[in-house]
Amino acid sequence: QVQLQESGGGSVPAGGSLKLSCAASKWIFDNCGMGWYRQPPGKEREFVSALDGDGRKRYRDSVKGRFTISQAYTKSLLFLQMNKLKTEDTAVYFCTAYCTAGNYWGQGTQVTVSS
């Protein structure tokens, strides 16, 4: 069973930083692209960032220059470093793996940015 577990969410003032982590199996890291989505209050889930299997990194325009996706392969961890947070970054953040067999999701972690 594919499992993804996020951690690192919390409440910070605008301008602050948070680092999200996603723990997944080695199989995921070896066979799937991975990324982050978020769901702001009252809105649809939206793409944030992805780390493709070929190493390419992609970002939502509004987070470019502020967020960085990375991984620690030996620890089976995916990260999202979020700097210069804005109130509009407030959302539940989800880790996702997109594999040939299908897409998988974590339970989500809440990020709240206050003004």
C-alpha positions as CSV (number, residue, x, y, z in Angstrom):
1,Q,0.0,0.0,0.0
2,V,1.3,3.4,-1.0
3,Q,1.6,5.8,1.9
4,L,2.6,9.4,2.0
5,Q,2.8,11.3,5.3
6,E,3.3,15.0,5.5
7,S,4.6,17.0,8.4
8,G,5.9,20.4,9.2
9,G,2.8,22.5,8.9
10,G,1.9,25.2,11.4
11,S,1.1,28.9,11.9
12,V,3.5,31.7,11.0
13,P,3.3,35.4,10.5
14,A,3.6,36.8,7.0
15,G,7.2,36.9,5.8
16,G,8.0,33.8,7.8
17,S,9.2,30.4,6.7
18,L,8.1,26.8,7.0
19,K,9.6,23.5,5.7
20,L,7.2,20.7,4.9
21,S,8.3,17.1,4.7
22,C,6.7,14.1,3.1
23,A,7.8,10.6,4.0
24,A,7.3,7.9,1.4
25,S,8.6,4.5,0.5
26,K,11.7,3.9,-1.6
27,W,9.5,2.4,-4.2
28,I,7.8,5.8,-4.7
29,F,11.1,7.6,-5.0
30,D,12.3,5.1,-7.6
31,N,9.2,4.9,-9.7
32,C,7.2,8.1,-9.4
33,G,7.3,11.8,-9.7
34,M,6.4,13.6,-6.6
35,G,5.0,17.0,-5.7
36,W,2.9,19.3,-3.6
37,Y,-0.6,20.6,-4.0
38,R,-2.6,22.8,-1.7
39,Q,-6.2,23.6,-1.0
40,P,-6.9,27.1,0.3
41,P,-10.1,27.6,2.4
42,G,-13.2,27.4,0.2
43,K,-11.2,26.8,-2.9
44,E,-10.2,23.9,-5.2
45,R,-7.0,22.0,-4.7
46,E,-4.2,23.6,-6.8
47,F,-0.8,22.6,-8.0
48,V,2.2,24.1,-6.0
49,S,5.4,22.3,-7.1
50,A,6.7,19.0,-8.6
51,L,9.9,17.1,-8.8
52,D,9.7,15.0,-11.9
53,G,11.5,11.7,-12.4
54,D,14.0,13.3,-14.7
55,G,14.9,15.8,-11.9
56,R,13.0,18.7,-13.4
57,K,11.4,21.0,-10.9
58,R,8.2,22.9,-11.6
59,Y,6.5,25.6,-9.6
60,R,3.3,27.5,-9.5
61,D,3.9,31.0,-10.7
62,S,2.9,32.6,-7.4
63,V,5.5,30.6,-5.4
64,K,8.4,30.9,-7.8
65,G,11.4,32.4,-6.0
66,R,9.9,31.7,-2.6
67,F,9.4,27.9,-2.5
68,T,11.9,25.2,-3.1
69,I,11.2,21.5,-3.7
70,S,13.9,19.0,-2.9
71,Q,14.4,15.5,-1.7
72,A,16.6,13.4,0.5
73,Y,16.6,10.1,-1.3
74,T,18.5,8.2,1.3
75,K,15.9,9.2,3.9
76,S,12.9,8.8,1.5
77,L,11.8,12.3,2.2
78,L,10.4,15.0,0.0
79,F,10.6,18.6,1.2
80,L,9.0,22.0,0.4
81,Q,10.9,24.9,1.8
82,M,8.6,27.9,1.9
83,N,10.0,31.3,2.5
84,K,8.5,34.8,2.5
85,L,5.1,33.3,3.2
86,K,2.0,35.4,2.4
87,T,-1.5,35.2,3.8
88,E,-2.6,33.8,0.5
89,D,-0.4,30.7,1.0
90,T,-2.7,29.6,3.8
91,A,-4.0,26.2,2.8
92,V,-3.9,22.5,3.6
93,Y,-0.8,21.2,1.8
94,F,-0.8,17.7,0.3
95,C,2.1,15.5,-0.8
96,T,1.4,13.6,-4.0
97,A,3.1,10.9,-6.0
98,Y,2.2,10.4,-9.6
99,C,3.0,6.9,-10.8
100,T,2.2,4.8,-13.8
101,A,-0.2,2.8,-11.6
102,G,-2.0,6.0,-10.4
103,N,-1.7,9.1,-8.3
104,Y,-1.4,8.9,-4.5
105,W,-2.1,11.5,-1.8
106,G,-1.1,12.1,1.8
107,Q,-3.6,13.3,4.4
108,G,-2.4,16.9,4.3
109,T,-0.9,19.4,6.7
110,Q,-2.3,22.8,7.6
111,V,-0.3,25.9,6.9
112,T,-1.7,29.2,8.3
113,V,0.0,32.5,7.5
114,S,-1.3,35.5,9.5
115,S,-1.0,39.1,8.6
